[in-house]
């Protein structure tokens, strides 16, 4: 009876996993399938379940303005990630080492408001601020917006990693002749690289996928890839007058690729972050 229940439980688990994977992976499959079809095949009564061509992946880069829009996304996401992490490091370390636990908790609780606040609530004030600073439709304006919204989460995340580093490591470095800054740079910062990498991944993904602020704050000079894909769907990109489903799907695949590659290469840091603190001595 026990073996039968164990066998039934495994089968049920596999079924649940298969259903869940099918639910999440089917849109990606359909995107790949659509990106590899011609326009007549997309509108055909006959359903093509498998890719038919790869020319759309190359043709999409010939759309006027699209390469520049992708370059804008790369610049914005990269610079915003680096700047946000560099700002989060001293803030989170100061909370972990130079303040009392009670004051640190209060400050972190206040950061939760910035994390939980929907961006749509602040879109009008931010537009007015950026307009007064002449930063509407500029790459710098979008970088500043991404930093503002991602910094609270970065501080909240990296704080836990600095807090878990024993104080004795810093003290041993000071005994050996290091200053507090030297002990931080040589001993504690390398130990927190996992948390910094995880925070950088999330900041990059959030900045890369941003749609709302790019839609409201850009017009022509700082259009990002999500807006360019939207223009392909609406039929307003590259002088088209009808939706370019195949090109939009191919552009979506290219848009997903950097995040997928980044996640694969940084997977070990994500695994460490998820298991950190799981075992207590």
C-alpha positions as YAML, in Angstrom:
chain: A
units: angstrom
residues:
- id: 1
  name: UNK
  ca: [0.00, 0.00, 0.00]
- id: 2
  name: UNK
  ca: [2.84, 2.37, 0.84]
- id: 3
  name: UNK
  ca: [4.58, 1.64, -2.47]
- id: 4
  name: UNK
  ca: [1.36, 2.21, -4.36]
- id: 5
  name: UNK
  ca: [0.83, 5.57, -2.66]
- id: 6
  name: UNK
  ca: [4.43, 6.54, -3.34]
- id: 7
  name: UNK
  ca: [4.07, 5.63, -7.04]
- id: 8
  name: UNK
  ca: [0.80, 7.55, -7.28]
- id: 9
  name: UNK
  ca: [2.37, 10.60, -5.62]
- id: 10
  name: UNK
  ca: [5.28, 10.65, -8.09]
- id: 11
  name: UNK
  ca: [2.95, 10.34, -11.07]
- id: 12
  name: UNK
  ca: [0.76, 13.14, -9.73]
- id: 13
  name: UNK
  ca: [3.81, 15.33, -9.17]
- id: 14
  name: UNK
  ca: [5.02, 14.79, -12.73]
- id: 15
  name: UNK
  ca: [1.58, 15.60, -14.12]
- id: 16
  name: UNK
  ca: [1.40, 18.84, -12.15]
- id: 17
  name: UNK
  ca: [4.89, 19.83, -13.34]
- id: 18
  name: UNK
  ca: [4.03, 19.03, -16.97]
- id: 19
  name: UNK
  ca: [0.80, 21.05, -16.81]
- id: 20
  name: UNK
  ca: [2.59, 24.00, -15.18]
- id: 21
  name: UNK
  ca: [5.42, 23.93, -17.73]
- id: 22
  name: UNK
  ca: [2.94, 23.70, -20.59]
- id: 23
  name: UNK
  ca: [1.05, 26.70, -19.24]
- id: 24
  name: UNK
  ca: [4.18, 28.87, -18.98]
- id: 25
  name: UNK
  ca: [6.08, 27.62, -22.03]
- id: 26
  name: UNK
  ca: [3.24, 27.57, -24.57]
- id: 27
  name: UNK
  ca: [3.29, 31.39, -25.13]
- id: 28
  name: UNK
  ca: [7.05, 31.19, -25.78]
- id: 29
  name: UNK
  ca: [6.52, 28.32, -28.21]
- id: 30
  name: UNK
  ca: [3.78, 30.27, -30.00]
- id: 31
  name: UNK
  ca: [6.06, 33.32, -30.20]
- id: 32
  name: UNK
  ca: [8.85, 31.23, -31.75]
- id: 33
  name: UNK
  ca: [6.37, 29.59, -34.12]
- id: 34
  name: UNK
  ca: [4.92, 32.93, -35.27]
- id: 35
  name: UNK
  ca: [8.37, 34.48, -35.70]
- id: 36
  name: UNK
  ca: [9.28, 31.73, -38.18]
- id: 37
  name: UNK
  ca: [6.26, 32.09, -40.48]
- id: 38
  name: UNK
  ca: [5.53, 34.34, -43.41]
- id: 39
  name: UNK
  ca: [2.54, 36.68, -43.37]
- id: 40
  name: UNK
  ca: [0.39, 34.45, -45.64]
- id: 41
  name: UNK
  ca: [1.18, 31.46, -43.42]
- id: 42
  name: UNK
  ca: [0.13, 33.37, -40.30]
- id: 43
  name: UNK
  ca: [-3.25, 34.24, -41.82]
- id: 44
  name: UNK
  ca: [-3.68, 30.85, -43.47]
- id: 45
  name: UNK
  ca: [-6.58, 28.59, -42.49]
- id: 46
  name: UNK
  ca: [-4.09, 25.76, -42.19]
- id: 47
  name: UNK
  ca: [-2.27, 25.95, -38.86]
- id: 48
  name: UNK
  ca: [1.51, 25.63, -39.08]
- id: 49
  name: UNK
  ca: [2.66, 24.12, -35.81]
- id: 50
  name: UNK
  ca: [6.37, 24.18, -36.61]
- id: 51
  name: UNK
  ca: [8.73, 26.97, -37.76]
- id: 52
  name: UNK
  ca: [9.01, 27.37, -41.51]
- id: 53
  name: UNK
  ca: [11.69, 30.03, -42.05]
- id: 54
  name: UNK
  ca: [14.35, 32.01, -40.21]
- id: 55
  name: UNK
  ca: [14.49, 35.02, -42.51]
- id: 56
  name: UNK
  ca: [12.37, 37.12, -40.14]
- id: 57
  name: UNK
  ca: [15.17, 37.06, -37.55]
- id: 58
  name: UNK
  ca: [17.40, 38.88, -40.03]
- id: 59
  name: UNK
  ca: [14.73, 40.99, -41.71]
- id: 60
  name: UNK
  ca: [13.71, 42.57, -38.41]
- id: 61
  name: UNK
  ca: [17.08, 44.34, -38.15]
- id: 62
  name: UNK
  ca: [16.37, 46.07, -41.45]
- id: 63
  name: UNK
  ca: [13.38, 47.88, -39.93]
- id: 64
  name: UNK
  ca: [14.32, 51.58, -39.75]
- id: 65
  name: UNK
  ca: [15.14, 52.67, -36.21]
- id: 66
  name: UNK
  ca: [14.87, 49.24, -34.59]
- id: 67
  name: UNK
  ca: [18.64, 48.63, -34.07]
- id: 68
  name: UNK
  ca: [18.95, 52.04, -32.40]
- id: 69
  name: UNK
  ca: [15.96, 51.28, -30.17]
- id: 70
  name: UNK
  ca: [17.59, 48.04, -29.01]
- id: 71
  name: UNK
  ca: [20.83, 49.92, -28.38]
- id: 72
  name: UNK
  ca: [18.90, 52.38, -26.20]
- id: 73
  name: UNK
  ca: [17.57, 49.48, -24.10]
- id: 74
  name: UNK
  ca: [21.06, 48.04, -23.69]
- id: 75
  name: UNK
  ca: [22.51, 51.37, -22.61]
- id: 76
  name: UNK
  ca: [19.68, 52.20, -20.21]
- id: 77
  name: UNK
  ca: [19.55, 48.78, -18.56]
- id: 78
  name: UNK
  ca: [23.35, 48.45, -18.25]
- id: 79
  name: UNK
  ca: [24.05, 51.94, -16.90]
- id: 80
  name: UNK
  ca: [21.04, 51.85, -14.57]
- id: 81
  name: UNK
  ca: [22.14, 48.48, -13.18]
- id: 82
  name: UNK
  ca: [25.73, 49.55, -12.53]
- id: 83
  name: UNK
  ca: [24.73, 52.90, -11.01]
- id: 84
  name: UNK
  ca: [22.01, 51.36, -8.83]
- id: 85
  name: UNK
  ca: [24.31, 48.67, -7.41]
- id: 86
  name: UNK
  ca: [27.09, 51.18, -6.75]
- id: 87
  name: UNK
  ca: [24.62, 53.32, -4.80]
- id: 88
  name: UNK
  ca: [23.08, 50.37, -2.97]
- id: 89
  name: UNK
  ca: [26.43, 49.04, -1.66]
- id: 90
  name: UNK
  ca: [27.28, 51.88, 0.79]
- id: 91
  name: UNK
  ca: [23.66, 52.26, 1.90]
- id: 92
  name: UNK
  ca: [23.11, 48.57, 2.67]
- id: 93
  name: UNK
  ca: [26.53, 48.17, 4.29]
- id: 94
  name: UNK
  ca: [25.94, 51.20, 6.50]
- id: 95
  name: UNK
  ca: [22.61, 49.77, 7.62]
- id: 96
  name: UNK
  ca: [24.21, 46.41, 8.36]
- id: 97
  name: UNK
  ca: [27.27, 47.70, 10.22]
- id: 98
  name: UNK
  ca: [27.00, 51.32, 11.28]
- id: 99
  name: UNK
  ca: [23.44, 51.55, 12.59]
- id: 100
  name: UNK
  ca: [21.43, 49.88, 15.29]
- id: 101
  name: UNK
  ca: [19.21, 46.98, 14.32]
- id: 102
  name: UNK
  ca: [16.09, 48.92, 15.28]
- id: 103
  name: UNK
  ca: [16.90, 51.93, 13.10]
- id: 104
  name: UNK
  ca: [17.92, 49.67, 10.22]
- id: 105
  name: UNK
  ca: [14.62, 47.82, 10.38]
- id: 106
  name: UNK
  ca: [12.70, 51.09, 10.38]
- id: 107
  name: UNK
  ca: [14.60, 52.33, 7.35]
- id: 108
  name: UNK
  ca: [14.08, 49.05, 5.50]
- id: 109
  name: UNK
  ca: [10.37, 49.15, 6.32]
- id: 110
  name: UNK
  ca: [10.18, 52.59, 4.76]
- id: 111
  name: UNK
  ca: [11.85, 51.21, 1.63]
- id: 112
  name: UNK
  ca: [9.05, 48.68, 1.30]
- id: 113
  name: UNK
  ca: [6.75, 51.59, 0.43]
- id: 114
  name: UNK
  ca: [8.92, 52.40, -2.56]
- id: 115
  name: UNK
  ca: [8.99, 48.74, -3.59]
- id: 116
  name: UNK
  ca: [5.24, 48.23, -3.28]
- id: 117
  name: UNK
  ca: [4.16, 51.57, -4.79]
- id: 118
  name: UNK
  ca: [2.77, 51.04, -8.31]
- id: 119
  name: UNK
  ca: [4.74, 53.02, -10.91]
- id: 120
  name: UNK
  ca: [1.51, 54.21, -12.56]
- id: 121
  name: UNK
  ca: [0.78, 56.29, -9.45]
- id: 122
  name: UNK
  ca: [3.89, 58.42, -10.00]
- id: 123
  name: UNK
  ca: [3.94, 58.59, -13.76]
- id: 124
  name: UNK
  ca: [2.46, 62.11, -13.93]
- id: 125
  name: UNK
  ca: [4.71, 63.65, -11.21]
- id: 126
  name: UNK
  ca: [7.76, 62.07, -12.80]
- id: 127
  name: UNK
  ca: [6.76, 63.34, -16.22]
- id: 128
  name: UNK
  ca: [6.42, 66.87, -14.85]
- id: 129
  name: UNK
  ca: [9.80, 66.62, -13.10]
- id: 130
  name: UNK
  ca: [11.54, 65.29, -16.18]
- id: 131
  name: UNK
  ca: [9.85, 67.94, -18.33]
- id: 132
  name: UNK
  ca: [11.07, 70.72, -16.04]
- id: 133
  name: UNK
  ca: [14.62, 69.28, -16.24]
- id: 134
  name: UNK
  ca: [14.42, 68.89, -20.04]
- id: 135
  name: UNK
  ca: [14.96, 65.14, -19.68]
- id: 136
  name: UNK
  ca: [11.85, 63.94, -21.52]
- id: 137
  name: UNK
  ca: [12.78, 61.68, -24.45]
- id: 138
  name: UNK
  ca: [16.36, 61.33, -23.24]
- id: 139
  name: UNK
  ca: [18.38, 58.27, -22.26]
- id: 140
  name: UNK
  ca: [19.57, 60.00, -19.10]
- id: 141
  name: UNK
  ca: [15.98, 60.60, -17.99]
- id: 142
  name: UNK
  ca: [15.07, 56.92, -18.31]
- id: 143
  name: UNK
  ca: [18.25, 55.88, -16.50]
- id: 144
  name: UNK
  ca: [17.38, 58.13, -13.56]
- id: 145
  name: UNK
  ca: [13.83, 56.75, -13.46]
- id: 146
  name: UNK
  ca: [15.09, 53.16, -13.38]
- id: 147
  name: UNK
  ca: [17.53, 54.00, -10.60]
- id: 148
  name: UNK
  ca: [14.84, 55.62, -8.48]
- id: 149
  name: UNK
  ca: [12.51, 52.64, -8.67]
- id: 150
  name: UNK
  ca: [15.13, 49.90, -8.40]
- id: 151
  name: UNK
  ca: [17.32, 51.34, -5.65]
- id: 152
  name: UNK
  ca: [14.96, 50.48, -2.72]
- id: 153
  name: UNK
  ca: [14.77, 46.85, -3.79]
- id: 154
  name: UNK
  ca: [18.54, 46.67, -4.29]
- id: 155
  name: UNK
  ca: [19.23, 48.07, -0.81]
- id: 156
  name: UNK
  ca: [16.67, 45.76, 0.77]
- id: 157
  name: UNK
  ca: [18.21, 42.72, -0.94]
- id: 158
  name: UNK
  ca: [21.92, 43.46, -0.47]
- id: 159
  name: UNK
  ca: [21.39, 44.41, 3.19]
- id: 160
  name: UNK
  ca: [20.61, 40.80, 4.09]
- id: 161
  name: UNK
  ca: [23.87, 39.61, 2.50]
- id: 162
  name: UNK
  ca: [26.04, 42.17, 4.30]
- id: 163
  name: UNK
  ca: [24.24, 41.43, 7.56]
- id: 164
  name: UNK
  ca: [25.07, 37.71, 7.29]
- id: 165
  name: UNK
  ca: [28.82, 38.41, 7.03]
- id: 166
  name: UNK
  ca: [30.32, 37.93, 10.50]
- id: 167
  name: UNK
  ca: [31.66, 41.07, 12.14]
- id: 168
  name: UNK
  ca: [34.74, 39.10, 13.17]
- id: 169
  name: UNK
  ca: [35.95, 39.17, 9.54]
- id: 170
  name: UNK
  ca: [36.08, 42.97, 9.57]
- id: 171
  name: UNK
  ca: [37.70, 42.97, 13.00]
- id: 172
  name: UNK
  ca: [40.38, 40.52, 11.88]
- id: 173
  name: UNK
  ca: [41.16, 42.71, 8.89]
- id: 174
  name: UNK
  ca: [41.51, 45.79, 11.12]
- id: 175
  name: UNK
  ca: [43.82, 43.85, 13.47]
- id: 176
  name: UNK
  ca: [45.99, 42.91, 10.49]
- id: 177
  name: UNK
  ca: [46.42, 46.59, 9.61]
- id: 178
  name: UNK
  ca: [43.51, 47.35, 7.30]
- id: 179
  name: UNK
  ca: [41.37, 50.41, 7.72]
- id: 180
  name: UNK
  ca: [37.61, 49.94, 7.92]
- id: 181
  name: UNK
  ca: [37.37, 50.85, 4.25]
- id: 182
  name: UNK
  ca: [40.21, 48.50, 3.39]
- id: 183
  name: UNK
  ca: [38.63, 45.64, 5.32]
- id: 184
  name: UNK
  ca: [35.37, 46.30, 3.51]
- id: 185
  name: UNK
  ca: [36.92, 46.35, 0.05]
- id: 186
  name: UNK
  ca: [39.27, 43.39, 0.54]
- id: 187
  name: UNK
  ca: [37.26, 41.10, 2.80]
- id: 188
  name: UNK
  ca: [33.56, 41.89, 3.07]
- id: 189
  name: UNK
  ca: [32.76, 43.08, -0.44]
- id: 190
  name: UNK
  ca: [34.05, 39.87, -2.10]
- id: 191
  name: UNK
  ca: [31.94, 37.81, 0.31]
- id: 192
  name: UNK
  ca: [28.83, 39.76, -0.70]
- id: 193
  name: UNK
  ca: [29.38, 39.30, -4.43]
- id: 194
  name: UNK
  ca: [26.56, 36.74, -4.57]
- id: 195
  name: UNK
  ca: [24.02, 39.22, -3.25]
- id: 196
  name: UNK
  ca: [25.33, 41.97, -5.52]
- id: 197
  name: UNK
  ca: [25.10, 39.68, -8.55]
- id: 198
  name: UNK
  ca: [21.53, 38.68, -7.69]
- id: 199
  name: UNK
  ca: [20.52, 42.31, -7.18]
- id: 200
  name: UNK
  ca: [22.19, 43.26, -10.47]
- id: 201
  name: UNK
  ca: [20.26, 40.53, -12.32]
- id: 202
  name: UNK
  ca: [16.93, 41.73, -10.99]
- id: 203
  name: UNK
  ca: [17.70, 45.40, -11.64]
- id: 204
  name: UNK
  ca: [18.80, 44.63, -15.18]
- id: 205
  name: UNK
  ca: [15.67, 42.58, -15.90]
- id: 206
  name: UNK
  ca: [13.36, 45.24, -14.45]
- id: 207
  name: UNK
  ca: [15.11, 48.00, -16.40]
- id: 208
  name: UNK
  ca: [15.22, 45.94, -19.59]
- id: 209
  name: UNK
  ca: [11.52, 45.07, -19.42]
- id: 210
  name: UNK
  ca: [10.29, 48.55, -18.47]
- id: 211
  name: UNK
  ca: [7.41, 49.58, -20.68]
- id: 212
  name: UNK
  ca: [5.35, 52.19, -18.85]
- id: 213
  name: UNK
  ca: [7.97, 54.90, -18.38]
- id: 214
  name: UNK
  ca: [9.45, 54.31, -21.82]
- id: 215
  name: UNK
  ca: [5.99, 54.69, -23.33]
- id: 216
  name: UNK
  ca: [5.24, 57.97, -21.53]
- id: 217
  name: UNK
  ca: [8.66, 59.60, -21.44]
- id: 218
  name: UNK
  ca: [9.94, 58.85, -24.95]
- id: 219
  name: UNK
  ca: [8.95, 60.20, -28.32]
- id: 220
  name: UNK
  ca: [11.74, 59.65, -30.86]
- id: 221
  name: UNK
  ca: [15.26, 60.07, -29.50]
- id: 222
  name: UNK
  ca: [15.19, 57.51, -26.67]
- id: 223
  name: UNK
  ca: [12.66, 54.91, -27.79]
- id: 224
  name: UNK
  ca: [13.43, 51.50, -26.30]
- id: 225
  name: UNK
  ca: [12.93, 47.98, -27.65]
- id: 226
  name: UNK
  ca: [9.54, 47.33, -25.97]
- id: 227
  name: UNK
  ca: [8.09, 50.44, -27.60]
- id: 228
  name: UNK
  ca: [9.59, 49.46, -30.95]
- id: 229
  name: UNK
  ca: [7.93, 46.03, -30.68]
- id: 230
  name: UNK
  ca: [4.64, 47.73, -29.84]
- id: 231
  name: UNK
  ca: [4.99, 49.88, -32.96]
- id: 232
  name: UNK
  ca: [5.48, 46.73, -35.04]
- id: 233
  name: UNK
  ca: [2.30, 45.27, -33.57]
- id: 234
  name: UNK
  ca: [0.36, 48.47, -34.20]
- id: 235
  name: UNK
  ca: [1.81, 48.80, -37.67]
- id: 236
  name: UNK
  ca: [3.52, 52.14, -37.05]
- id: 237
  name: UNK
  ca: [7.18, 51.07, -37.13]
- id: 238
  name: UNK
  ca: [9.25, 51.53, -40.26]
- id: 239
  name: UNK
  ca: [6.47, 53.11, -42.28]
- id: 240
  name: UNK
  ca: [4.23, 50.04, -42.16]
- id: 241
  name: UNK
  ca: [0.47, 50.42, -42.13]
- id: 242
  name: UNK
  ca: [-0.54, 46.93, -40.97]
- id: 243
  name: UNK
  ca: [0.57, 44.83, -38.00]
- id: 244
  name: UNK
  ca: [3.83, 43.00, -38.67]
- id: 245
  name: UNK
  ca: [3.16, 39.91, -36.56]
- id: 246
  name: UNK
  ca: [6.11, 37.91, -37.84]
- id: 247
  name: UNK
  ca: [8.60, 40.76, -37.41]
- id: 248
  name: UNK
  ca: [7.14, 41.67, -34.01]
- id: 249
  name: UNK
  ca: [7.52, 38.05, -32.87]
- id: 250
  name: UNK
  ca: [11.09, 37.88, -34.17]
- id: 251
  name: UNK
  ca: [11.87, 41.14, -32.40]
- id: 252
  name: UNK
  ca: [10.39, 39.66, -29.23]
- id: 253
  name: UNK
  ca: [12.71, 36.65, -29.49]
- id: 254
  name: UNK
  ca: [15.71, 38.93, -29.86]
- id: 255
  name: UNK
  ca: [14.42, 40.94, -26.89]
- id: 256
  name: UNK
  ca: [14.17, 37.81, -24.71]
- id: 257
  name: UNK
  ca: [17.64, 36.55, -25.64]
- id: 258
  name: UNK
  ca: [19.85, 38.84, -23.47]
- id: 259
  name: UNK
  ca: [17.84, 38.13, -20.32]
- id: 260
  name: UNK
  ca: [17.85, 34.38, -21.03]
- id: 261
  name: UNK
  ca: [21.62, 34.34, -21.56]
- id: 262
  name: UNK
  ca: [22.20, 36.45, -18.45]
- id: 263
  name: UNK
  ca: [20.05, 34.15, -16.33]
- id: 264
  name: UNK
  ca: [21.87, 31.04, -17.57]
- id: 265
  name: UNK
  ca: [25.32, 32.44, -16.84]
- id: 266
  name: UNK
  ca: [24.29, 33.86, -13.45]
- id: 267
  name: UNK
  ca: [22.30, 30.79, -12.44]
- id: 268
  name: UNK
  ca: [24.84, 29.75, -9.80]
- id: 269
  name: UNK
  ca: [24.47, 33.08, -8.02]
- id: 270
  name: UNK
  ca: [20.68, 32.76, -8.06]
- id: 271
  name: UNK
  ca: [20.95, 29.25, -6.61]
- id: 272
  name: UNK
  ca: [23.20, 30.48, -3.81]
- id: 273
  name: UNK
  ca: [20.83, 33.32, -3.04]
- id: 274
  name: UNK
  ca: [17.83, 31.02, -2.82]
- id: 275
  name: UNK
  ca: [19.60, 28.60, -0.49]
- id: 276
  name: UNK
  ca: [21.31, 31.22, 1.68]
- id: 277
  name: UNK
  ca: [20.27, 30.83, 5.28]
- id: 278
  name: UNK
  ca: [18.57, 27.51, 4.65]
- id: 279
  name: UNK
  ca: [20.93, 25.70, 7.03]
- id: 280
  name: UNK
  ca: [21.68, 27.06, 10.47]
- id: 281
  name: UNK
  ca: [24.66, 25.95, 12.53]
...
